[in-house]
Amino acid sequence: MSEHDVVWQFFHNDVVVSTFLGWFVAQVIKVIIGVVHEKRFNFKWFIGTGGMPSSHAAGVTALATSVGLYHGVGTPLFAVALMFTIVVICDAQGVRWYTGKQAEILNKIMDDIYWKKRIQEDRLKELIGHTPIQIIAGIFVGLAAAFSLYWL
């Protein structure tokens, strides 16, 4: 198999395309929401984590849904995709959310230290995880991406 065949197969793999589409649409929605709210464009909204909707949830939901649609929900491949989806969503909502809360608290501590002229440090990124609403919105984006590609 030539390199061209591998590249062609990759970009014509509906599961790959659906997964990327779910992630991409969620990221574009984040940028649109950011532009509407802040009246400016920030490229970090497109490549960053956190925000509405969850691109993590959108991508893995599109992945599992596409695997189920194209390969069947009774296959071991679907079971792996589903478990991967559950782990990623739980991480995006749980562990990463609390990591963001810790960053928020540490930033407040650093602000106190800075204003007392003791130390100046870089701020930690606070928008790391997702709220349940952001996760649910991401799941719907992922489902829409998978089903729209499947029905085309």
C-alpha positions, 0 to 999 in steps of 0.5 A, a space after each residue: 500500500 502506497 503512502 498516498 493510499 494510506 492518506 486517502 483512506 485516512 481522510 475518507 474514513 467516516 469515523 475519523 471525519 465524524 470525530 474531527 467534525 464534532 470537535 471542529 464544530 464545537 471549537 467554532 461554536 466556542 469562537 462565535 460565543 466568545 466573539 459575541 460576548 467579548 466583541 473581539 476575536 481570540 485565537 486561543 478560543 479555537 485551540 484552547 480547552 474549556 468553554 461552551 460546548 465541550 469539544 472533548 464531549 463532542 469529539 468522543 461522542 461523534 467517535 462512539 456514535 460513528 463506530 456504532 453506526 458503521 460497525 454496530 453497537 454489538 461489536 467490541 470496537 463499539 465497547 472500546 469507543 464507548 468506554 473511551 467516551 465515558 472516561 473522557 467525558 468524566 475527566 472533562 467534567 470532573 477532574 479537569 473542572 476541579 483542577 480549574 477551581 484549584 487554579 482559580 484559588 491559587 490565582 487569588 492567593 498569587 494576587 494577594 502576594 503580588 499586591 503585597 509586593 512579595 512575588 509576581 508569578 504567571 497566572 494559572 489557566 482556570 478554564 480547564 474543565 467543563 460544566 455539566 451543561 457544556 458537556 451535554 451541549 458537546 454531546 449533542 454537537 457530537 451526535 449531530 456530527 456523527 448522524 449528519 455524516 452518516 446520513 449524507 
